[in-house]
């Protein structure tokens, strides 16, 4: 897979899965960037809404998302302060690498 890669040992993903119930969860990924973590957690999730303020980065995230995950991930422009997600509810919110 091309794109920005960090955490090749997947320690971040393992730690997240040990602490948070991701299976069938509705997840908000704040500051998703190119979707590195978004794609890793989407397989277990019911839905991941991934927000980032940068349209170019979101376009790259969409291109890097495998077809099998496209129905589970919704990329949207937004920030933690203004997520632009009226009336949406989530089970989990992650801010990995966005602070």
PDB file as gemmi writes it, atoms N, CA and C in Angstrom:
CRYST1    1.000    1.000    1.000  90.00  90.00  90.00 P 1                      
ATOM      1  N   UNK A   1       0.840  -1.163   0.000  1.00  0.00           N  
ATOM      2  CA  UNK A   1       0.000   0.000   0.000  1.00  0.00           C  
ATOM      3  C   UNK A   1       0.892   1.235   0.000  1.00  0.00           C  
ATOM      4  N   UNK A   2       0.556   2.188  -0.843  1.00  0.00           N  
ATOM      5  CA  UNK A   2       1.299   3.433  -0.890  1.00  0.00           C  
ATOM      6  C   UNK A   2       0.714   4.397   0.127  1.00  0.00           C  
ATOM      7  N   UNK A   3       1.458   5.451   0.430  1.00  0.00           N  
ATOM      8  CA  UNK A   3       0.968   6.456   1.355  1.00  0.00           C  
ATOM      9  C   UNK A   3       1.796   6.511   2.612  1.00  0.00           C  
ATOM     10  N   UNK A   4       1.445   7.393   3.465  1.00  0.00           N  
ATOM     11  CA  UNK A   4       2.150   7.610   4.712  1.00  0.00           C  
ATOM     12  C   UNK A   4       1.958   6.409   5.625  1.00  0.00           C  
ATOM     13  N   UNK A   5       3.065   5.815   6.065  1.00  0.00           N  
ATOM     14  CA  UNK A   5       2.979   4.640   6.925  1.00  0.00           C  
ATOM     15  C   UNK A   5       3.728   4.903   8.209  1.00  0.00           C  
ATOM     16  N   UNK A   6       3.110   4.563   9.272  1.00  0.00           N  
ATOM     17  CA  UNK A   6       3.701   4.644  10.582  1.00  0.00           C  
ATOM     18  C   UNK A   6       3.208   3.440  11.337  1.00  0.00           C  
ATOM     19  N   UNK A   7       3.939   3.056  12.361  1.00  0.00           N  
ATOM     20  CA  UNK A   7       3.530   1.926  13.187  1.00  0.00           C  
ATOM     21  C   UNK A   7       3.504   0.606  12.397  1.00  0.00           C  
ATOM     22  N   UNK A   8       4.606   0.257  11.739  1.00  0.00           N  
ATOM     23  CA  UNK A   8       4.615  -0.984  10.954  1.00  0.00           C  
ATOM     24  C   UNK A   8       4.398  -2.236  11.793  1.00  0.00           C  
ATOM     25  N   UNK A   9       4.670  -2.170  13.100  1.00  0.00           N  
ATOM     26  CA  UNK A   9       4.441  -3.329  13.967  1.00  0.00           C  
ATOM     27  C   UNK A   9       2.985  -3.429  14.414  1.00  0.00           C  
ATOM     28  N   UNK A  10       2.196  -2.434  14.072  1.00  0.00           N  
ATOM     29  CA  UNK A  10       0.773  -2.368  14.432  1.00  0.00           C  
ATOM     30  C   UNK A  10       0.534  -2.327  15.939  1.00  0.00           C  
ATOM     31  N   UNK A  11       1.481  -1.801  16.677  1.00  0.00           N  
ATOM     32  CA  UNK A  11       1.331  -1.684  18.134  1.00  0.00           C  
ATOM     33  C   UNK A  11       0.185  -0.735  18.476  1.00  0.00           C  
ATOM     34  N   UNK A  12       0.050   0.337  17.711  1.00  0.00           N  
ATOM     35  CA  UNK A  12      -1.022   1.300  17.950  1.00  0.00           C  
ATOM     36  C   UNK A  12      -2.388   0.639  17.803  1.00  0.00           C  
ATOM     37  N   UNK A  13      -2.563  -0.099  16.741  1.00  0.00           N  
ATOM     38  CA  UNK A  13      -3.844  -0.755  16.490  1.00  0.00           C  
ATOM     39  C   UNK A  13      -4.135  -1.812  17.547  1.00  0.00           C  
ATOM     40  N   UNK A  14      -3.139  -2.592  17.917  1.00  0.00           N  
ATOM     41  CA  UNK A  14      -3.331  -3.612  18.962  1.00  0.00           C  
ATOM     42  C   UNK A  14      -3.706  -2.971  20.290  1.00  0.00           C  
ATOM     43  N   UNK A  15      -3.031  -1.889  20.654  1.00  0.00           N  
ATOM     44  CA  UNK A  15      -3.335  -1.198  21.911  1.00  0.00           C  
ATOM     45  C   UNK A  15      -4.757  -0.647  21.894  1.00  0.00           C  
ATOM     46  N   UNK A  16      -5.159  -0.082  20.784  1.00  0.00           N  
ATOM     47  CA  UNK A  16      -6.509   0.452  20.657  1.00  0.00           C  
ATOM     48  C   UNK A  16      -7.547  -0.664  20.799  1.00  0.00           C  
ATOM     49  N   UNK A  17      -7.322  -1.774  20.136  1.00  0.00           N  
ATOM     50  CA  UNK A  17      -8.281  -2.888  20.190  1.00  0.00           C  
ATOM     51  C   UNK A  17      -8.368  -3.521  21.573  1.00  0.00           C  
ATOM     52  N   UNK A  18      -7.273  -3.476  22.346  1.00  0.00           N  
ATOM     53  CA  UNK A  18      -7.309  -4.011  23.716  1.00  0.00           C  
ATOM     54  C   UNK A  18      -8.139  -3.133  24.647  1.00  0.00           C  
ATOM     55  N   UNK A  19      -8.191  -1.850  24.350  1.00  0.00           N  
ATOM     56  CA  UNK A  19      -8.836  -0.900  25.261  1.00  0.00           C  
ATOM     57  C   UNK A  19     -10.240  -0.475  24.852  1.00  0.00           C  
ATOM     58  N   UNK A  20     -10.551  -0.643  23.589  1.00  0.00           N  
ATOM     59  CA  UNK A  20     -11.818  -0.130  23.068  1.00  0.00           C  
ATOM     60  C   UNK A  20     -12.512  -1.214  22.238  1.00  0.00           C  
ATOM     61  N   UNK A  21     -13.806  -1.336  22.418  1.00  0.00           N  
ATOM     62  CA  UNK A  21     -14.586  -2.296  21.633  1.00  0.00           C  
ATOM     63  C   UNK A  21     -14.847  -1.711  20.247  1.00  0.00           C  
ATOM     64  N   UNK A  22     -14.128  -2.192  19.262  1.00  0.00           N  
ATOM     65  CA  UNK A  22     -14.277  -1.701  17.895  1.00  0.00           C  
ATOM     66  C   UNK A  22     -15.251  -2.529  17.074  1.00  0.00           C  
ATOM     67  N   UNK A  23     -15.475  -3.774  17.480  1.00  0.00           N  
ATOM     68  CA  UNK A  23     -16.323  -4.672  16.700  1.00  0.00           C  
ATOM     69  C   UNK A  23     -17.741  -4.108  16.579  1.00  0.00           C  
ATOM     70  N   UNK A  24     -18.184  -3.912  15.358  1.00  0.00           N  
ATOM     71  CA  UNK A  24     -19.514  -3.424  15.018  1.00  0.00           C  
ATOM     72  C   UNK A  24     -19.792  -2.024  15.579  1.00  0.00           C  
ATOM     73  N   UNK A  25     -18.746  -1.265  15.884  1.00  0.00           N  
ATOM     74  CA  UNK A  25     -18.905   0.076  16.451  1.00  0.00           C  
ATOM     75  C   UNK A  25     -19.013   1.128  15.351  1.00  0.00           C  
ATOM     76  N   UNK A  26     -19.663   2.220  15.706  1.00  0.00           N  
ATOM     77  CA  UNK A  26     -19.670   3.417  14.864  1.00  0.00           C  
ATOM     78  C   UNK A  26     -18.548   4.295  15.398  1.00  0.00           C  
ATOM     79  N   UNK A  27     -17.530   4.525  14.569  1.00  0.00           N  
ATOM     80  CA  UNK A  27     -16.305   5.181  15.020  1.00  0.00           C  
ATOM     81  C   UNK A  27     -16.130   6.508  14.306  1.00  0.00           C  
ATOM     82  N   UNK A  28     -15.739   7.524  15.069  1.00  0.00           N  
ATOM     83  CA  UNK A  28     -15.360   8.819  14.519  1.00  0.00           C  
ATOM     84  C   UNK A  28     -13.846   8.922  14.612  1.00  0.00           C  
ATOM     85  N   UNK A  29     -13.189   9.109  13.480  1.00  0.00           N  
ATOM     86  CA  UNK A  29     -11.732   9.273  13.427  1.00  0.00           C  
ATOM     87  C   UNK A  29     -11.445  10.740  13.124  1.00  0.00           C  
ATOM     88  N   UNK A  30     -11.015  11.480  14.149  1.00  0.00           N  
ATOM     89  CA  UNK A  30     -10.769  12.916  14.026  1.00  0.00           C  
ATOM     90  C   UNK A  30      -9.331  13.148  13.593  1.00  0.00           C  
ATOM     91  N   UNK A  31      -9.150  13.950  12.556  1.00  0.00           N  
ATOM     92  CA  UNK A  31      -7.810  14.203  12.035  1.00  0.00           C  
ATOM     93  C   UNK A  31      -7.262  12.983  11.333  1.00  0.00           C  
ATOM     94  N   UNK A  32      -8.061  12.397  10.475  1.00  0.00           N  
ATOM     95  CA  UNK A  32      -7.716  11.110   9.854  1.00  0.00           C  
ATOM     96  C   UNK A  32      -6.544  11.181   8.891  1.00  0.00           C  
ATOM     97  N   UNK A  33      -6.232  12.368   8.383  1.00  0.00           N  
ATOM     98  CA  UNK A  33      -5.137  12.469   7.413  1.00  0.00           C  
ATOM     99  C   UNK A  33      -5.399  11.585   6.212  1.00  0.00           C  
ATOM    100  N   UNK A  34      -4.401  10.813   5.830  1.00  0.00           N  
ATOM    101  CA  UNK A  34      -4.529   9.937   4.662  1.00  0.00           C  
ATOM    102  C   UNK A  34      -5.268   8.638   4.966  1.00  0.00           C  
ATOM    103  N   UNK A  35      -5.815   8.504   6.161  1.00  0.00           N  
ATOM    104  CA  UNK A  35      -6.639   7.344   6.487  1.00  0.00           C  
ATOM    105  C   UNK A  35      -5.888   6.118   6.953  1.00  0.00           C  
ATOM    106  N   UNK A  36      -4.644   6.292   7.372  1.00  0.00           N  
ATOM    107  CA  UNK A  36      -3.823   5.154   7.803  1.00  0.00           C  
ATOM    108  C   UNK A  36      -4.531   4.353   8.894  1.00  0.00           C  
ATOM    109  N   UNK A  37      -4.902   4.984   9.987  1.00  0.00           N  
ATOM    110  CA  UNK A  37      -5.589   4.273  11.073  1.00  0.00           C  
ATOM    111  C   UNK A  37      -7.026   3.929  10.672  1.00  0.00           C  
ATOM    112  N   UNK A  38      -7.655   4.810   9.947  1.00  0.00           N  
ATOM    113  CA  UNK A  38      -9.031   4.586   9.489  1.00  0.00           C  
ATOM    114  C   UNK A  38      -9.159   3.230   8.801  1.00  0.00           C  
ATOM    115  N   UNK A  39      -8.268   2.972   7.872  1.00  0.00           N  
ATOM    116  CA  UNK A  39      -8.319   1.704   7.128  1.00  0.00           C  
ATOM    117  C   UNK A  39      -8.030   0.508   8.029  1.00  0.00           C  
ATOM    118  N   UNK A  40      -7.169   0.683   9.013  1.00  0.00           N  
ATOM    119  CA  UNK A  40      -6.832  -0.430   9.904  1.00  0.00           C  
ATOM    120  C   UNK A  40      -7.992  -0.831  10.804  1.00  0.00           C  
ATOM    121  N   UNK A  41      -8.815   0.129  11.220  1.00  0.00           N  
ATOM    122  CA  UNK A  41      -9.904  -0.193  12.146  1.00  0.00           C  
ATOM    123  C   UNK A  41     -11.230  -0.446  11.445  1.00  0.00           C  
ATOM    124  N   UNK A  42     -11.328  -0.098  10.184  1.00  0.00           N  
ATOM    125  CA  UNK A  42     -12.602  -0.211   9.470  1.00  0.00           C  
ATOM    126  C   UNK A  42     -13.096  -1.649   9.330  1.00  0.00           C  
ATOM    127  N   UNK A  43     -12.187  -2.593   9.241  1.00  0.00           N  
ATOM    128  CA  UNK A  43     -12.603  -3.984   9.083  1.00  0.00           C  
ATOM    129  C   UNK A  43     -13.458  -4.488  10.229  1.00  0.00           C  
ATOM    130  N   UNK A  44     -13.158  -4.048  11.432  1.00  0.00           N  
ATOM    131  CA  UNK A  44     -13.909  -4.486  12.609  1.00  0.00           C  
ATOM    132  C   UNK A  44     -15.158  -3.641  12.841  1.00  0.00           C  
ATOM    133  N   UNK A  45     -15.159  -2.420  12.349  1.00  0.00           N  
ATOM    134  CA  UNK A  45     -16.221  -1.459  12.651  1.00  0.00           C  
ATOM    135  C   UNK A  45     -17.472  -1.676  11.809  1.00  0.00           C  
ATOM    136  N   UNK A  46     -18.568  -1.141  12.290  1.00  0.00           N  
ATOM    137  CA  UNK A  46     -19.785  -1.068  11.484  1.00  0.00           C  
ATOM    138  C   UNK A  46     -19.621   0.064  10.467  1.00  0.00           C  
ATOM    139  N   UNK A  47     -19.067   1.197  10.954  1.00  0.00           N  
ATOM    140  CA  UNK A  47     -18.875   2.372  10.121  1.00  0.00           C  
ATOM    141  C   UNK A  47     -17.778   3.223  10.745  1.00  0.00           C  
ATOM    142  N   UNK A  48     -16.946   3.822   9.907  1.00  0.00           N  
ATOM    143  CA  UNK A  48     -15.969   4.805  10.373  1.00  0.00           C  
ATOM    144  C   UNK A  48     -16.221   6.088   9.598  1.00  0.00           C  
ATOM    145  N   UNK A  49     -16.500   7.164  10.327  1.00  0.00           N  
ATOM    146  CA  UNK A  49     -16.578   8.485   9.727  1.00  0.00           C  
ATOM    147  C   UNK A  49     -15.263   9.157  10.057  1.00  0.00           C  
ATOM    148  N   UNK A  50     -14.503   9.479   9.019  1.00  0.00           N  
ATOM    149  CA  UNK A  50     -13.157  10.018   9.180  1.00  0.00           C  
ATOM    150  C   UNK A  50     -13.150  11.464   8.720  1.00  0.00           C  
ATOM    151  N   UNK A  51     -12.766  12.370   9.631  1.00  0.00           N  
ATOM    152  CA  UNK A  51     -12.783  13.783   9.283  1.00  0.00           C  
ATOM    153  C   UNK A  51     -11.373  14.370   9.321  1.00  0.00           C  
ATOM    154  N   UNK A  52     -11.170  15.349   8.453  1.00  0.00           N  
ATOM    155  CA  UNK A  52      -9.905  16.071   8.395  1.00  0.00           C  
ATOM    156  C   UNK A  52     -10.211  17.408   7.737  1.00  0.00           C  
ATOM    157  N   UNK A  53      -9.502  18.475   8.114  1.00  0.00           N  
ATOM    158  CA  UNK A  53      -9.783  19.773   7.498  1.00  0.00           C  
ATOM    159  C   UNK A  53      -9.225  19.933   6.082  1.00  0.00           C  
ATOM    160  N   UNK A  54      -8.336  19.065   5.663  1.00  0.00           N  
ATOM    161  CA  UNK A  54      -7.622  19.220   4.400  1.00  0.00           C  
ATOM    162  C   UNK A  54      -8.255  18.373   3.297  1.00  0.00           C  
ATOM    163  N   UNK A  55      -8.853  19.037   2.312  1.00  0.00           N  
ATOM    164  CA  UNK A  55      -9.513  18.327   1.204  1.00  0.00           C  
ATOM    165  C   UNK A  55      -8.546  17.483   0.380  1.00  0.00           C  
ATOM    166  N   UNK A  56      -7.324  17.961   0.168  1.00  0.00           N  
ATOM    167  CA  UNK A  56      -6.352  17.206  -0.621  1.00  0.00           C  
ATOM    168  C   UNK A  56      -5.972  15.901   0.073  1.00  0.00           C  
ATOM    169  N   UNK A  57      -5.807  15.969   1.379  1.00  0.00           N  
ATOM    170  CA  UNK A  57      -5.464  14.775   2.149  1.00  0.00           C  
ATOM    171  C   UNK A  57      -6.632  13.791   2.135  1.00  0.00           C  
ATOM    172  N   UNK A  58      -7.847  14.302   2.233  1.00  0.00           N  
ATOM    173  CA  UNK A  58      -9.027  13.433   2.176  1.00  0.00           C  
ATOM    174  C   UNK A  58      -9.141  12.751   0.816  1.00  0.00           C  
ATOM    175  N   UNK A  59      -8.823  13.474  -0.240  1.00  0.00           N  
ATOM    176  CA  UNK A  59      -8.856  12.872  -1.583  1.00  0.00           C  
ATOM    177  C   UNK A  59      -7.848  11.736  -1.670  1.00  0.00           C  
ATOM    178  N   UNK A  60      -6.691  11.920  -1.093  1.00  0.00           N  
ATOM    179  CA  UNK A  60      -5.675  10.850  -1.086  1.00  0.00           C  
ATOM    180  C   UNK A  60      -6.165   9.666  -0.251  1.00  0.00           C  
ATOM    181  N   UNK A  61      -6.796   9.938   0.886  1.00  0.00           N  
ATOM    182  CA  UNK A  61      -7.330   8.863   1.729  1.00  0.00           C  
ATOM    183  C   UNK A  61      -8.358   8.041   0.947  1.00  0.00           C  
ATOM    184  N   UNK A  62      -9.204   8.707   0.212  1.00  0.00           N  
ATOM    185  CA  UNK A  62     -10.209   7.995  -0.595  1.00  0.00           C  
ATOM    186  C   UNK A  62      -9.533   7.104  -1.642  1.00  0.00           C  
ATOM    187  N   UNK A  63      -8.490   7.628  -2.285  1.00  0.00           N  
ATOM    188  CA  UNK A  63      -7.786   6.838  -3.308  1.00  0.00           C  
ATOM    189  C   UNK A  63      -7.076   5.633  -2.701  1.00  0.00           C  
ATOM    190  N   UNK A  64      -6.576   5.766  -1.489  1.00  0.00           N  
ATOM    191  CA  UNK A  64      -5.843   4.674  -0.845  1.00  0.00           C  
ATOM    192  C   UNK A  64      -6.747   3.622  -0.207  1.00  0.00           C  
ATOM    193  N   UNK A  65      -8.017   3.910  -0.107  1.00  0.00           N  
ATOM    194  CA  UNK A  65      -8.944   2.982   0.533  1.00  0.00           C  
ATOM    195  C   UNK A  65      -9.306   1.837  -0.409  1.00  0.00           C  
ATOM    196  N   UNK A  66      -9.058   0.602   0.027  1.00  0.00           N  
ATOM    197  CA  UNK A  66      -9.406  -0.549  -0.810  1.00  0.00           C  
ATOM    198  C   UNK A  66     -10.917  -0.641  -1.040  1.00  0.00           C  
ATOM    199  N   UNK A  67     -11.286  -1.160  -2.160  1.00  0.00           N  
ATOM    200  CA  UNK A  67     -12.703  -1.282  -2.526  1.00  0.00           C  
ATOM    201  C   UNK A  67     -13.522  -1.984  -1.441  1.00  0.00           C  
ATOM    202  N   UNK A  68     -12.950  -3.014  -0.820  1.00  0.00           N  
ATOM    203  CA  UNK A  68     -13.690  -3.783   0.193  1.00  0.00           C  
ATOM    204  C   UNK A  68     -14.052  -2.959   1.425  1.00  0.00           C  
ATOM    205  N   UNK A  69     -13.379  -1.825   1.639  1.00  0.00           N  
ATOM    206  CA  UNK A  69     -13.652  -0.979   2.805  1.00  0.00           C  
ATOM    207  C   UNK A  69     -14.452   0.276   2.476  1.00  0.00           C  
ATOM    208  N   UNK A  70     -14.657   0.574   1.212  1.00  0.00           N  
ATOM    209  CA  UNK A  70     -15.282   1.836   0.813  1.00  0.00           C  
ATOM    210  C   UNK A  70     -16.691   2.016   1.377  1.00  0.00           C  
ATOM    211  N   UNK A  71     -17.448   0.950   1.555  1.00  0.00           N  
ATOM    212  CA  UNK A  71     -18.804   1.083   2.099  1.00  0.00           C  
ATOM    213  C   UNK A  71     -18.802   1.297   3.616  1.00  0.00           C  
ATOM    214  N   UNK A  72     -17.678   1.018   4.260  1.00  0.00           N  
ATOM    215  CA  UNK A  72     -17.582   1.151   5.713  1.00  0.00           C  
ATOM    216  C   UNK A  72     -16.956   2.463   6.155  1.00  0.00           C  
ATOM    217  N   UNK A  73     -16.381   3.222   5.212  1.00  0.00           N  
ATOM    218  CA  UNK A  73     -15.681   4.454   5.565  1.00  0.00           C  
ATOM    219  C   UNK A  73     -16.314   5.634   4.847  1.00  0.00           C  
ATOM    220  N   UNK A  74     -16.584   6.668   5.612  1.00  0.00           N  
ATOM    221  CA  UNK A  74     -17.111   7.924   5.066  1.00  0.00           C  
ATOM    222  C   UNK A  74     -16.104   9.026   5.402  1.00  0.00           C  
ATOM    223  N   UNK A  75     -15.460   9.595   4.401  1.00  0.00           N  
ATOM    224  CA  UNK A  75     -14.502  10.675   4.605  1.00  0.00           C  
ATOM    225  C   UNK A  75     -15.227  12.009   4.437  1.00  0.00           C  
ATOM    226  N   UNK A  76     -15.015  12.915   5.406  1.00  0.00           N  
ATOM    227  CA  UNK A  76     -15.680  14.215   5.364  1.00  0.00           C  
ATOM    228  C   UNK A  76     -14.733  15.310   5.831  1.00  0.00           C  
ATOM    229  N   UNK A  77     -14.933  16.489   5.322  1.00  0.00           N  
ATOM    230  CA  UNK A  77     -14.141  17.620   5.785  1.00  0.00           C  
ATOM    231  C   UNK A  77     -14.711  18.094   7.121  1.00  0.00           C  
ATOM    232  N   UNK A  78     -13.824  18.301   8.084  1.00  0.00           N  
ATOM    233  CA  UNK A  78     -14.239  18.787   9.395  1.00  0.00           C  
ATOM    234  C   UNK A  78     -13.070  18.799  10.352  1.00  0.00           C  
ATOM    235  N   UNK A  79     -13.297  19.396  11.502  1.00  0.00           N  
ATOM    236  CA  UNK A  79     -12.291  19.467  12.561  1.00  0.00           C  
ATOM    237  C   UNK A  79     -12.919  18.998  13.866  1.00  0.00           C  
ATOM    238  N   UNK A  80     -12.097  18.830  14.888  1.00  0.00           N  
ATOM    239  CA  UNK A  80     -12.627  18.437  16.199  1.00  0.00           C  
ATOM    240  C   UNK A  80     -13.588  19.504  16.718  1.00  0.00           C  
ATOM    241  N   UNK A  81     -13.260  20.757  16.492  1.00  0.00           N  
ATOM    242  CA  UNK A  81     -14.119  21.861  16.961  1.00  0.00           C  
ATOM    243  C   UNK A  81     -15.398  21.990  16.145  1.00  0.00           C  
ATOM    244  N   UNK A  82     -15.301  21.695  14.862  1.00  0.00           N  
ATOM    245  CA  UNK A  82     -16.445  21.808  13.943  1.00  0.00           C  
ATOM    246  C   UNK A  82     -16.480  20.577  13.038  1.00  0.00           C  
ATOM    247  N   UNK A  83     -16.992  19.464  13.562  1.00  0.00           N  
ATOM    248  CA  UNK A  83     -16.966  18.218  12.774  1.00  0.00           C  
ATOM    249  C   UNK A  83     -17.980  18.168  11.636  1.00  0.00           C  
ATOM    250  N   UNK A  84     -18.966  19.073  11.621  1.00  0.00           N  
ATOM    251  CA  UNK A  84     -19.991  19.079  10.567  1.00  0.00           C  
ATOM    252  C   UNK A  84     -20.727  17.741  10.487  1.00  0.00           C  
ATOM    253  N   UNK A  85     -21.110  17.233  11.644  1.00  0.00           N  
ATOM    254  CA  UNK A  85     -21.797  15.932  11.720  1.00  0.00           C  
ATOM    255  C   UNK A  85     -23.057  16.068  12.559  1.00  0.00           C  
ATOM    256  N   UNK A  86     -23.956  16.880  12.135  1.00  0.00           N  
ATOM    257  CA  UNK A  86     -25.185  17.108  12.899  1.00  0.00           C  
ATOM    258  C   UNK A  86     -25.963  15.814  13.096  1.00  0.00           C  
ATOM    259  N   UNK A  87     -26.405  15.646  14.322  1.00  0.00           N  
ATOM    260  CA  UNK A  87     -27.284  14.528  14.681  1.00  0.00           C  
ATOM    261  C   UNK A  87     -26.682  13.148  14.424  1.00  0.00           C  
ATOM    262  N   UNK A  88     -25.380  13.041  14.435  1.00  0.00           N  
ATOM    263  CA  UNK A  88     -24.728  11.742  14.276  1.00  0.00           C  
ATOM    264  C   UNK A  88     -24.248  11.286  15.636  1.00  0.00           C  
ATOM    265  N   UNK A  89     -24.319  10.003  15.897  1.00  0.00           N  
ATOM    266  CA  UNK A  89     -23.850   9.429  17.151  1.00  0.00           C  
ATOM    267  C   UNK A  89     -22.786   8.383  16.860  1.00  0.00           C  
ATOM    268  N   UNK A  90     -21.816   8.306  17.782  1.00  0.00           N  
ATOM    269  CA  UNK A  90     -20.708   7.376  17.626  1.00  0.00           C  
ATOM    270  C   UNK A  90     -20.477   6.626  18.929  1.00  0.00           C  
ATOM    271  N   UNK A  91     -19.979   5.424  18.809  1.00  0.00           N  
ATOM    272  CA  UNK A  91     -19.621   4.625  19.983  1.00  0.00           C  
ATOM    273  C   UNK A  91     -18.208   4.948  20.456  1.00  0.00           C  
ATOM    274  N   UNK A  92     -17.343   5.309  19.518  1.00  0.00           N  
ATOM    275  CA  UNK A  92     -15.926   5.535  19.793  1.00  0.00           C  
ATOM    276  C   UNK A  92     -15.453   6.730  18.967  1.00  0.00           C  
ATOM    277  N   UNK A  93     -14.585   7.551  19.563  1.00  0.00           N  
ATOM    278  CA  UNK A  93     -13.885   8.600  18.825  1.00  0.00           C  
ATOM    279  C   UNK A  93     -12.393   8.418  19.038  1.00  0.00           C  
ATOM    280  N   UNK A  94     -11.634   8.497  17.958  1.00  0.00           N  
ATOM    281  CA  UNK A  94     -10.177   8.385  18.060  1.00  0.00           C  
ATOM    282  C   UNK A  94      -9.549   9.657  17.513  1.00  0.00           C  
ATOM    283  N   UNK A  95      -8.451  10.064  18.151  1.00  0.00           N  
ATOM    284  CA  UNK A  95      -7.691  11.250  17.767  1.00  0.00           C  
ATOM    285  C   UNK A  95      -6.230  10.852  17.592  1.00  0.00           C  
ATOM    286  N   UNK A  96      -5.953   9.797  16.956  1.00  0.00           N  
ATOM    287  CA  UNK A  96      -4.584   9.293  16.843  1.00  0.00           C  
ATOM    288  C   UNK A  96      -3.740  10.181  15.943  1.00  0.00           C  
ATOM    289  N   UNK A  97      -2.693  10.748  16.510  1.00  0.00           N  
ATOM    290  CA  UNK A  97      -1.769  11.555  15.737  1.00  0.00           C  
ATOM    291  C   UNK A  97      -2.295  12.908  15.332  1.00  0.00           C  
ATOM    292  N   UNK A  98      -3.433  13.326  15.815  1.00  0.00           N  
ATOM    293  CA  UNK A  98      -4.000  14.615  15.392  1.00  0.00           C  
ATOM    294  C   UNK A  98      -3.772  15.718  16.405  1.00  0.00           C  
ATOM    295  N   UNK A  99      -3.213  15.398  17.539  1.00  0.00           N  
ATOM    296  CA  UNK A  99      -2.998  16.448  18.549  1.00  0.00           C  
ATOM    297  C   UNK A  99      -1.572  16.917  18.539  1.00  0.00           C  
TER     298      UNK A  99                                                      
END                                                                             
